[in-house]
Structures are given as structure tokens and as C-alpha cells.
Amino acid sequence: MKSMKNLKTIALTLFVAATTLTASAQNKKINVEKSKITWIGKKVTGQHDGTLNFSSGTLVFDGKKLKGGSFEVDMTSITVADLQAGKGKEKLEGHLKADDFFGVDKFATSTLEFKTIAAKGGDVYTVTADLTIKGKTLPVTFDLAIGTGTARTSFKVDRTKYDIKYGSGSFFDNLGDKAINDEFELTVSLVY
């Protein structure tokens, strides 16, 4: 009888501890209208830049400490900002949405899921996350700065690791000034 009572006490203690831990975590949904992703893709003869929109996203906090996060990006929203309508803008946006690049007909979303988070100092965290583009998931690491209701990061992604090889000098010879850098840069500004 005593061991049964001890088991009940242990079970109750674990339940209370789990409830306390769960209650302290706070999910902060991002404002998808105010949050932004900007991209820069470089090539031998210059660069292009543009934007992408979030479909959804959440940062998880325990008090003021970052504990997690997950995001979904609408790849069909990719736009080119440095070209004007009629000056190749539509052509480049169409090419970026095509199978040569992001294949948005088949892969309409990309995702990012935080896996490990380490406090770096102040309100900066080093995050390792799983980034899924075109159905392929690989880890990326970046520093995320947390502000009051905001978060910001910049990092590079090697597109060839996600089978986006068009114009890559790593895979094709004799591209000359048509070569496109393997890495593209992302700058992310979150508002929650």
C-alpha cells in the first residue's frame, strides 16, 4: 500500500512539474503582414533582390528567453524589387518560380523549424534550425537578435544543397558572366 501511495505522489509531482513547465512557455505568433523576408542573389555581372512573405510563424519564449520557433514561407509570393515592370521583372519572377529555381507549383511553401538555441549574450541567440526548400531539409545556423516585439537575423543559404543548380559554376562549365553565386542572402525581420 505504501508503494502505491508513493507512486501516486510521484505521478502527481510529475504532473504538476509538467503543467508548470508548459504554462510558462509563451507562443508569440508573428504578424505576417508586418514581418518581412528580403533576399539578395548575386551573379558575376551584378545582383537582384526582392521579397518573400510569411504564411505563418511562431516564436516560443519561457519568460524573456527564446525557447523555440517555427515558420512557413509562401514561395509563390517571391518578388523582384530591383527591376521595374516591363524591364524583365515578370520574366525573372517567373523563372524564380519555375523548376530551375524554387518550383513553386510543386513546392508552394518552405519551412524553418528551430532545433537548438543557445544564448549568445544580451538578447542575441545562436539558432540551428531545419530549413526545408523544395522538399529537402538541411540545417542552417544563424544569430537571432530579439527586441521588444521584434526579432531580426541575416544568413546565407547554399541553394545547390536544395537542388537549385541553375547557372551554378559549381555544376556547369563555361558559364562565363552568366554564372550565379551558389549562396543567396536572407534578411528576416519579425514582428510579433
SULGI-V302378 format. One record per pair of residues at least 6 apart in sequence whose C-alpha atoms are under 6 Angstrom apart, sorted by sequence separation. I is the first residue (numbers start at 1). J is the second residue. D is the distance in Angstrom with one decimal. If there is no record, write none. Layout:
# SULGI-V302378
i = (I	I)
j = (J	J)
d = (D	D)
This chain:
# SULGI-V302378
i = (41	61	83	97	119	131	145	41	60	97	118	131	145	40	60	118	130	131	144	40	59	60	117	130	144	39	59	117	129	169	39	58	116	129	168	38	39	58	116	128	167	168	38	57	115	128	167	37	57	79	115	127	37	56	114	127	56	113	126	55	113	126	54	55	112	125	54	55	112	125	53	54	111	124	53	111	124	32	110	123	110	123	159	53	158	159	52	158	52	136	157	30	51	107	157	29	30	51	76	156	29	50	156	28	50	155	28	49	50	155	27	49	76	154	27	49	75	154	26	75	153	26	74	153	25	73	152	25	73	152	24	72	151	72	151	71	150	71	150	70	149	70	149	69	68	101	100	44	44	43	43	43	42	41	40	40	39	39	38	38	37	37	36	36	35	35	35	31	30	31	30	29)
j = (47	67	89	103	125	137	151	48	67	104	125	138	152	48	68	126	138	139	152	49	68	69	126	139	153	49	69	127	139	179	50	69	127	140	179	50	51	70	128	140	179	180	51	70	128	141	180	51	71	93	129	141	52	71	129	142	72	129	142	72	130	143	72	73	130	143	73	74	131	144	73	74	131	144	74	132	145	54	132	145	133	146	182	77	182	183	77	183	78	162	183	57	78	134	184	57	58	79	104	184	58	79	185	58	80	185	59	80	81	186	59	81	108	186	60	82	108	187	60	109	187	61	109	188	61	109	188	62	110	189	62	110	189	111	190	111	190	112	191	112	191	113	192	114	114	164	166	177	179	179	180	181	181	184	184	185	185	186	186	187	187	188	188	189	189	190	191	191	191	192	192	192)
d = (5.6	5.1	5.1	5.4	4.5	5.4	5.4	5.4	5.3	5.3	5.5	5.5	5.3	5.8	4.7	5.2	5.4	6.0	5.7	4.3	5.8	5.6	5.8	4.5	4.9	5.4	4.2	4.6	5.4	5.7	5.4	5.4	5.8	5.5	5.8	5.6	5.9	5.5	5.2	5.6	5.1	5.5	4.4	5.6	5.7	4.3	5.2	5.6	4.0	6.0	5.0	5.6	5.3	5.8	4.1	5.5	5.3	5.2	5.7	5.4	5.2	4.4	5.9	5.2	5.5	5.5	4.3	5.5	4.5	5.2	6.0	5.7	5.8	5.6	5.7	5.1	4.4	5.5	5.4	5.8	5.0	5.3	5.7	5.9	5.4	5.9	5.5	4.2	4.7	5.9	5.2	5.4	5.8	5.4	5.5	5.8	5.7	5.4	5.8	5.6	4.3	5.3	4.4	5.4	4.2	5.8	5.1	5.8	4.4	5.5	5.9	5.7	5.9	5.5	4.6	5.9	5.2	4.3	5.5	5.2	5.9	5.1	4.9	5.3	5.6	5.4	5.6	4.6	5.2	4.6	5.7	5.8	6.0	4.5	5.0	5.6	5.3	5.2	4.6	5.6	5.8	4.4	5.1	5.2	5.7	5.3	5.7	5.3	5.9	5.8	4.1	5.4	5.5	4.8	5.7	5.1	5.5	4.6	5.8	5.3	5.7	4.6	5.8	5.2	5.5	4.5	5.1	5.6	5.6	5.4	4.1	5.8)
